[in-house]
Amino acid sequence: MGERKDPEPTAERRPTLIVAAASRLSPVQQAWKRYVDHSLYVCDTCRRVDGSPCGTAEELYRTYRAQADAAFDEVARSGGSSKRDGNPVASGESFGQSVDVQ
């Protein structure tokens, strides 16, 4: 009730607000999200512990890989590193294989 109220900080001193609702996922992130959402939350076949992924999950994964490969290629063309060692998407691992990252 009688607390002291400091004056409002100036614009230069206010913290920057990050508004998540205004942000968007990259195409690669969107593709991965579609795959994960399907595999973990939508599809009963994919959620079975002893089952293998369904055809839709495999297609979503291939779409994700294609998006990631395109992104890596774009970075390489723009002067970024084209090294893909240790990245399961860029190294061409097929669906469901484990990858040893060193």
CORBEL-V130516 format. One record per residue. N is the residue number from 0. RES is the residue in three letters. SS is DSSP state (h for helix, s for strand, l for the rest). PSI is psi in radians with two decimals (999 if undefined). D_CENTER is the distance of its C-alpha to the mean C-alpha in Angstrom with 2 decimals. Layout:
BEGIN
n = <N/N>
res = <RES/RES>
ss = <SS/SS>
psi = <PSI/PSI>
d_center = <D_CENTER/D_CENTER>
END
This chain:
BEGIN
n = <0/1/2/3/4/5/6/7/8/9/10/11/12/13/14/15/16/17/18/19/20/21/22/23/24/25/26/27/28/29/30/31/32/33/34/35/36/37/38/39/40/41/42/43/44/45/46/47/48/49/50/51/52/53/54/55/56/57/58/59/60/61/62/63/64/65/66/67/68/69/70/71/72/73/74/75/76/77/78/79/80/81/82/83/84/85/86/87/88/89/90/91/92/93/94/95/96/97/98/99/100/101>
res = <MET/GLY/GLU/ARG/LYS/ASP/PRO/GLU/PRO/THR/ALA/GLU/ARG/ARG/PRO/THR/LEU/ILE/VAL/ALA/ALA/ALA/SER/ARG/LEU/SER/PRO/VAL/GLN/GLN/ALA/TRP/LYS/ARG/TYR/VAL/ASP/HIS/SER/LEU/TYR/VAL/CYS/ASP/THR/CYS/ARG/ARG/VAL/ASP/GLY/SER/PRO/CYS/GLY/THR/ALA/GLU/GLU/LEU/TYR/ARG/THR/TYR/ARG/ALA/GLN/ALA/ASP/ALA/ALA/PHE/ASP/GLU/VAL/ALA/ARG/SER/GLY/GLY/SER/SER/LYS/ARG/ASP/GLY/ASN/PRO/VAL/ALA/SER/GLY/GLU/SER/PHE/GLY/GLN/SER/VAL/ASP/VAL/GLN>
ss = <l/l/l/l/l/l/l/l/l/l/h/h/h/l/l/l/l/l/l/h/h/h/l/l/l/l/h/h/h/h/h/h/h/h/h/h/h/h/h/h/h/h/l/h/h/h/h/l/l/l/l/l/l/l/h/h/h/h/h/h/h/h/h/h/h/h/h/h/h/h/h/h/h/h/h/h/h/l/l/l/l/l/l/l/l/l/l/l/l/l/l/l/l/l/l/l/l/l/l/l/l/l>
psi = <-0.93/0.43/2.64/2.39/2.05/2.67/2.67/2.31/2.68/2.89/-0.61/-0.42/-0.10/2.47/2.59/2.29/2.33/2.05/1.88/-0.53/-0.41/-0.09/2.83/2.65/2.64/2.86/-0.65/-0.78/-0.67/-0.75/-0.75/-0.74/-0.74/-0.74/-0.87/-0.80/-0.78/-0.87/-0.62/-0.46/-0.47/-0.81/2.12/-0.62/-0.79/-0.51/-0.28/2.38/-0.70/0.01/2.88/2.86/2.61/3.02/-0.64/-0.74/-0.73/-0.69/-0.72/-0.66/-0.74/-0.67/-0.75/-0.82/-0.72/-0.74/-0.77/-0.74/-0.74/-0.70/-0.74/-0.76/-0.68/-0.73/-0.73/-0.73/-0.53/0.12/0.01/3.13/2.39/0.12/2.20/0.18/2.37/-0.06/2.00/-0.55/-0.85/-0.43/0.01/0.35/2.46/2.93/2.27/-0.04/2.54/2.68/2.35/1.88/2.20/999>
d_center = <47.26/48.86/45.84/45.56/42.89/41.74/41.44/38.08/36.35/36.50/33.59/33.10/32.82/30.48/27.00/24.21/22.42/18.71/18.35/15.02/16.52/17.04/13.57/11.14/7.53/7.60/8.58/6.09/3.25/6.58/7.60/5.41/6.44/9.80/10.20/9.67/11.75/14.30/14.65/14.98/16.59/18.17/19.77/22.68/22.93/19.45/20.10/23.38/23.60/25.89/24.50/22.36/19.51/20.96/21.11/18.65/15.94/16.93/16.77/13.29/12.23/14.43/12.96/9.44/11.49/13.57/10.99/9.76/13.51/14.45/12.28/13.86/17.17/17.03/16.52/19.34/21.57/21.24/22.56/19.58/19.51/19.44/19.43/17.04/18.71/16.89/13.62/13.77/12.04/14.28/17.24/17.63/17.35/18.10/16.65/17.37/18.77/18.41/17.89/20.01/18.37/21.25>
END
